[in-house]
Amino acid sequence: MADTTKNHVVKSGETLGRIAQDNEVTVEEIRALNPDVTDPNKIFAGQTILIPVKGEGQPEASTGTGSEEAVQPLAPGAVITGMDANLPLKKKHIDCLRLRGFRFAVRYYTRRDRTRTLTLDEAKALVTGGFQLGAVFEDGFPGDPNKQPAFFTHERGVGDAQAAHDRASNKIGQPANSTIYFGVDFDASQKHIDSGITHYFEGVREAFLAANSGTLKYHIGVYGSGLTCTQLLKKGLATFAWLSQSTDHQGSKQFKQQKLYNLVQGPRQKNVCELDEIDGDETNPDPVKFPSGLFTIPV
């Protein structure tokens, strides 16, 4: 029987040690599947965590697509490999991707339902398949507005954040203290950042605060170049950074070399698990200092 995972919703008074003991696993094995659990003494009632379920024997990991093959467990403290995709992931994709070593999937929030939009059914299928979830807001209508400087205004930031917050809270059930990333998908200059992009993220913060009685339910993340990530972190308008794979963009090589990201994208992979292309992603090797912002939901 192959190793798999199950969801556990933390009950009041439970500790990670007790959960591990009850499930005949170690705390380290649980933390390897849940990189955002950086302090085993700080779990809370209602939190959903992944628990390894051990079968008999340890067959070798495979790069094939058969759903009966086992996946090697993660070593404690290991960098977690994931991917992002702009198309829905079905069970056949999820099973295949997990066998290839992927453990999280970043999917899209949008203002209106689109092909790229994460649905609750897909989110549950991913978690059931042993994946953690990540969320990025990019509306993605024709013309790729997130690649145009004129797109980024305060008004747009407010509207996008309202839509993202509503989708996270009311459609997906994304837990508090996880992250929603907002995409800046072009090589922004310092001028672009100091004007429109700053105003946009000021609008995002304003809307997030208004949506939760003056406090932030979700961390605000930015997806973009090294320069974009650096400046928005410095301004305090984002607290999580997802570095895009475009290493020729301003500041990106240095940002990656210094490992200042929470997530890092790349490289692009084609024809994987019946998907035309996906972008690979990784978590930071220091999850205590740079947690990923990933999450799970009850299924």
N, C-alpha and C positions, 0 to 999 in steps of 0.2 A: 504494500500500500504506500502511495507516494505522500511526502510531506505536503501539508496544506496549511491554511490559516482560518481562523474564525474571528468574529467580532465579539468583543466583550464590553458591555456598558458598565462603567465603574459605579458601584453602589456606595452609598454613604458609609464612611468608616473603613472602606477597603484600602489596603496598601498594595503596592506593586509586589512586595514579597509574598503577601498572602495570595494574591492572584496567581503568581508563579507557582506557589506550592500547590494550590488547588488544581492547577492544570498540568502539574508534573513537568514543568519547564523551569528555566532559570530566569532571573531578572535580566541578565545580559541578553538572553535570546529575545525577550519581549522588547527591550530597548533597541535591539538591532532592527526590528520591524517598525519601530515607532521613533524615528530620529528626533521628533519634537519633544519627546519625554526626556528632557535634559537633566531633570532632577527627579529621581525615583520617589522622593518624599513629597513631590508636588503634583499629585494627580487629584482630580476632583470628581465628585458625583455627577453623573451624566456624560462624562467624557467617554468617547468610544476609542478603544485601542485594539490593535491586531494581536492575536495570540497564536503562536505556532502550534499546530496539531501534528504530532509525530506518528508516523506509521512504522511498520516493521521493515527494517532494512534501510539502506541508504544508497539507492541506485545513483549512478553518476548523472550529472546534469547533461542535458542534451540541447542541441540547437534545432532539433526537429520540430514538427508541428503536432505530434501526437499528444492528446490531452491526458494520456495515462502515464506519461513520463514524469519523473520527479525533478524538483528544482533544489539546488544546493542552498542551505540556509545561509544568511548573511553573517559575517563575522562581526562581533561587537565593535562599534566605532567605524565601520567601513563606510566609504563613500557610497551613497545610494544612486543607482542608475535608473533613469526614467526617460520619458519622452513627452513631446507635445504634438498634438495633431489637430487639424482644422476640420476633420470629418468625424462623425460618430464612430466609436469603437464597439464592435459587436463581440459576442462571446467567443467566436472563432479567433478574432484578433487578440482578445484579452488572453485566452489560453496560450496562444502561440507566443505572444510578447513576453509573458511571464516565464515561459520555458527558455527564452533567449536572455533572461536576466533582468528584464525591466520590472521595477517595483513601484513606480508611480507614473501617473499620467496627468499632465496639465491640459485642461480643456477650457473652452471659451464661455464667458458670459457676454450677452449682448442686450441691446434695448428691446428688440423684438425677437421672437423665435426665428432662427435661421438654421440652415443646414449645419453650421459649425457650432451651434449652441448646445451646451451641456444640458441634458435632461435628467430628471430624477431617476428614471429607469436606467439610463446609462451609468449614472453615478453609482447606483446600487450594484449594477453588474460588475463594475470595476472593483468596488470594495469586496464583493463576494469572491471575485477572482484573485484577491490578495494584493490589490493595488491601493496605495494612498492617492489622494486627489490633490490637484493644484488648480487654482482658478486665475484666469487672466481676462481682463475686460478689453476687448477690441471689437468694435461693432461690425467691421468688415463688409460694409456695403461697397458696390462697385466704385473703383477709383482709389481704393486703399487710402482713406483719409488719414490714417495714423502715420502715413509716410509723407504728409504734407504739413509744413509749419503752420499754415493758416488755419488748420483744423483745431489747434489748441487754444481755447479761450476759457475764461472763467465760467461763462454760461454753459459751455459744453461739458466742462468738468463737473459742474453741479448735476446736470442731467444724467451723465454717464454714471456718476457715483450713486445717484438715487436708484437707477435701474440695477446696478450691480448689487447694491445693498438689499434691494427687494428680492432679487433672484436668489442671492445667497441665503437670506433669512427665510423666505416664504416658499421658495420653489425647490431648493436643494437641501435646506437644513444644515448649511455649513456652520460648524460650531464656532462660538466666540473664541477670540484670541488666535485664530488662524489668519491667513493673509489673502487679500485680493490684489493681484498685480494689475497695473494699468500700462498698456503698451505705448511706447514712443519708438515707432519702428522706422527710424531714419537716422542719418548721421547728423544729429542736431549740433549746431554751433553754440558757442557761449551766448551769443545774441538771442538765438531762438530760445534757449533755456531761461534766460533772464527775463524774457517777455512772455510770449504765449504759453510756454510749457509750465513756467512757474504759476501763471494765472490759472491754468487748467488744474494743477494739483492743489492750489489754494481752494478752488471750487470743490474738488474731490473731498478734501478734509472738511470743509464747511458742511457739505451734504452728509457725510458720515456722522459728524457730531450731531447734526439736526435729527438724524434718523434714530438716534439712540440716547435721547435726553441729555445731550451735552457731553457724552463720553464715547470713545471709539470702541465699538464692538469688534471690529476687524482691523488688523494692521494694514496699512497702506503700503503697497509695494510698487516698484517701477521696473518695467522691462525696457531695456534699451542699451545704448552704448556705455562705455566706461565713463565718459565725460558726463552724460546724462545722469547715470546712477550716482556718481560722485557728488554732483552739484545738488541733486534733490535730497540726498542723505544729509549733506552739509546744511541745507536750508531747513531741515527738519520736516519736509513735506512728504517724505517717504522714509520708512524704517527698514524696509526689505528691498533688496536689489537682485534682479534676475538679469544677468549679463547676456546680451544677444551674441550669436555666433559670428557676427560680422567683425572680425578682428582688425579690419582696416579702418573701422570707425574711430573717432577721436577718443583717446584715453582707454580703449578697450584692452590692448595688450598689457598695459601696466596694471589695470584693474584685475585682470585675470592672473597675472604673475604674482601679484600681492595677495591673491585669494581673498578679496574683499566682498565677494558675492555671497548671497544666500543660495541661489541656484545659478548654474552656468549652462548655456545652451551650446549644442554642437557635438559632433558634426551632423550634417543632414545625411540621411540614409534612404536609399531608394529600394523599392520592391522588397519590403519587409512584411512578412505575415499577411500577404495579399493586400497590402497598402502600398500605393504608388510611391509615397515618400513620407517620412517622419523626421522630426528633429530630435536628436538625442539630448539629454540633459543630465546633470549631476548635481548632487548636494555638495555643500562645502565640507571639507575634511574635518572641520572643527564645528560640530553641530551645537556645541554649548555657546560659543561666541556668535555663530552665524546659523541659527536655526532656519529650517527650510520654509516654514509657513504652510506645509502640507497638512492634510487633515483626512479623517474618515467620517463616515456617517453611519447611523444604525441601518441595518438591512433586515 
